[in-house]
Amino acid sequence: MELHRTTGNWRLGLGLSLVTVILWGLVPVAIAIVLKKLDVYTINWFRFATAFILLGFYLFRQENIPKFSQLRSVPIYLFAIAILGLMGNYIFFVMGLKATSPSHAEVVIQLAGVFLSLGGLIIFKERYTRYQWLGVGILLAGFIGFFSEQLKVLAADSDRYINGSIMLVIAGITWAIYALIQKQLLTKLESAHIMWVIYGVCGLLFWTVAKPQTLLDLNSIEWMALIFCGLNTVIAYGAFAESLQHWEASRVSAILALAPIFTIVSMSLTAWLSPGLVTPEHITALGFLGAILVVVGSMSISLGKS
């Protein structure tokens, strides 16, 4: 089987990776803004519906709408698991973010990459180098340090914080399940076709419990934040997929590991520029060091491949 080769245009690959990591780093802040007026299901319904419509329009313009015969080539249970996995990720991530904070959510969700790697070790019999195992150790040490420092800061509300963290860990697990299943789906279908079907089904399922009428309660800033969330789902994923065409996956993944830093910085700037728009976060120096170690660990896992 012929392996995929990059174009070698590393500057374009780096640029697209930076677009992705900035968008992924900003989306927790946007979610925190709209959570004041909307529930978890309405936010996710809007995100998936927007993604389904925009990606569908793109596929239509490209005359690349998947045929039913193509979709039938994939066992329906694989699609079902992928859909439930991604829905679980979106639900538990937003619930965990609501119970903690955007920066905390972005740090903890880095565990998703570890769960995905462990799945690769178990299911696909992949192997880790010693540098990757070192990266796992650094990431876990950073996570423990960040978590313990946040518990000290939020001692009065520690139960809610712990419950929110558990939800974020579940979000990471469900994302890893989705990603592992998608790896199998890619042997039969194009990635855009897979995502279009998943976006559509997820949007339809979320619509059954969403409250669209609450969208009327949003002000202009909250509307912009919600639209950003919807566009983020399509643009960030598209930039990520395109970056892999021009740059090695390990290097792209290393850049994406910087997402928590962008979230922490953007939260601080938002709280400073527009007090009251988001709840200010209180991250100690040791907590920030823990977040840095999480990033370094994630990058080591990505770049440590033999």
Residue pairs with C-beta under 8 A, 6 or more apart in sequence:
6 13
6 244
6 245
6 246
6 247
6 248
7 245
7 246
8 246
9 246
9 247
10 246
10 247
10 251
12 243
12 246
12 247
13 243
13 244
13 245
13 246
13 247
13 251
13 252
14 247
14 255
16 239
16 240
16 242
16 243
16 246
16 247
17 239
17 240
17 243
17 247
17 251
17 252
17 255
17 256
18 255
19 235
19 236
19 239
20 236
20 239
20 240
20 243
20 255
20 256
21 255
21 256
21 258
21 259
21 262
22 262
23 232
23 235
23 236
23 239
24 106
24 232
24 236
24 256
24 259
24 262
25 106
25 258
25 259
25 260
25 261
25 262
25 263
25 266
26 228
26 232
26 262
26 263
26 266
27 228
27 229
27 232
27 236
28 97
28 102
28 103
28 105
28 106
28 263
29 102
29 263
29 266
29 267
29 270
29 278
30 225
30 226
30 228
30 229
30 232
31 43
31 94
31 97
31 102
31 225
31 229
32 97
32 98
32 101
32 102
32 278
32 279
33 221
33 222
33 225
33 277
33 278
34 43
34 218
34 222
34 225
34 226
34 229
35 43
35 94
35 97
35 98
36 222
37 214
37 217
37 218
37 222
38 46
38 211
38 214
38 215
38 218
38 226
39 210
39 211
39 214
40 91
40 94
40 95
40 98
41 91
41 206
41 209
41 210
41 211
42 206
42 210
42 211
42 212
42 214
42 215
43 94
43 226
43 229
44 87
44 90
44 91
44 94
44 202
44 206
44 210
45 203
45 206
45 207
45 210
45 212
46 210
46 215
46 226
46 229
46 230
47 90
47 229
47 230
47 232
47 233
48 90
48 199
48 200
48 202
48 203
48 206
48 233
49 203
49 206
49 207
49 230
50 227
50 230
50 231
50 233
50 234
51 195
51 199
51 203
51 230
51 233
51 234
52 196
52 199
52 200
52 203
54 231
54 234
55 192
55 195
55 196
55 199
55 234
56 65
56 196
56 200
58 192
59 65
59 66
59 192
59 193
59 196
64 190
64 192
64 193
66 189
66 190
66 193
66 196
66 197
70 189
70 193
71 189
71 193
71 197
73 188
73 189
74 185
74 188
74 189
78 181
78 184
78 185
79 185
79 197
79 198
79 201
81 177
81 178
81 181
82 178
82 181
82 182
82 185
82 194
82 198
83 198
83 201
83 202
83 205
84 174
85 174
85 175
85 177
85 178
85 179
85 181
86 174
86 175
86 178
86 198
86 202
87 174
87 202
87 205
87 206
88 170
88 171
88 174
88 177
88 178
89 112
89 171
89 172
89 174
89 175
89 178
90 171
90 202
91 171
92 167
92 168
92 170
92 171
92 174
93 105
93 109
93 167
93 168
93 171
95 164
95 167
96 105
96 108
96 164
96 165
96 166
96 167
96 168
96 170
96 171
97 104
97 105
97 164
97 168
98 164
99 160
99 161
99 163
99 164
99 167
100 108
100 150
100 160
100 161
100 164
100 165
100 168
101 267
101 279
101 281
102 263
102 267
102 278
102 281
103 260
103 263
103 264
103 267
103 281
103 283
103 291
104 146
104 150
104 164
104 165
104 168
104 281
105 164
105 168
105 263
106 259
106 260
106 263
106 264
107 143
107 146
107 260
107 290
107 291
107 294
108 143
108 147
108 165
108 168
108 169
108 172
109 168
109 171
109 172
109 175
110 139
110 143
110 172
110 257
110 259
110 260
110 294
110 295
110 298
111 139
111 143
111 168
111 169
111 172
112 171
112 172
112 173
112 175
112 176
112 179
113 253
113 257
113 298
113 301
113 302
114 136
114 139
114 140
114 172
114 301
115 172
115 173
115 175
115 176
116 175
116 176
116 179
116 180
117 126
117 128
117 132
117 136
117 301
118 176
119 176
119 177
119 179
119 180
120 126
120 180
121 127
121 128
123 180
124 183
127 306
128 136
128 304
129 304
129 305
129 306
130 304
131 300
131 303
131 304
132 300
132 301
132 304
132 305
134 300
134 304
135 296
135 297
135 298
135 299
135 300
135 301
135 302
135 304
136 297
136 301
137 297
138 293
138 296
138 297
138 300
139 293
139 294
139 296
139 297
139 298
139 300
139 301
140 297
141 293
141 297
142 289
142 290
142 291
142 292
142 293
142 294
142 295
142 296
142 297
143 290
143 293
143 294
144 290
145 286
145 287
145 289
145 290
145 293
146 287
146 290
146 291
146 293
146 294
147 165
147 290
148 290
149 283
149 284
149 286
149 287
149 290
150 161
150 283
150 287
151 158
151 161
151 162
152 284
153 282
153 283
153 284
153 287
154 161
154 282
182 191
182 194
185 194
186 194
191 241
192 241
195 237
199 233
215 226
218 226
221 277
240 252
240 256
243 252
244 252
250 302
250 303
250 305
251 302
251 303
253 298
253 301
253 302
254 298
254 299
254 302
254 303
257 295
257 298
257 299
257 302
258 295
260 291
260 294
260 295
261 291
261 292
261 295
264 281
264 283
264 288
264 291
267 278
267 281
268 281
270 277
270 278
271 277
271 278
271 279
271 280
271 281
283 291
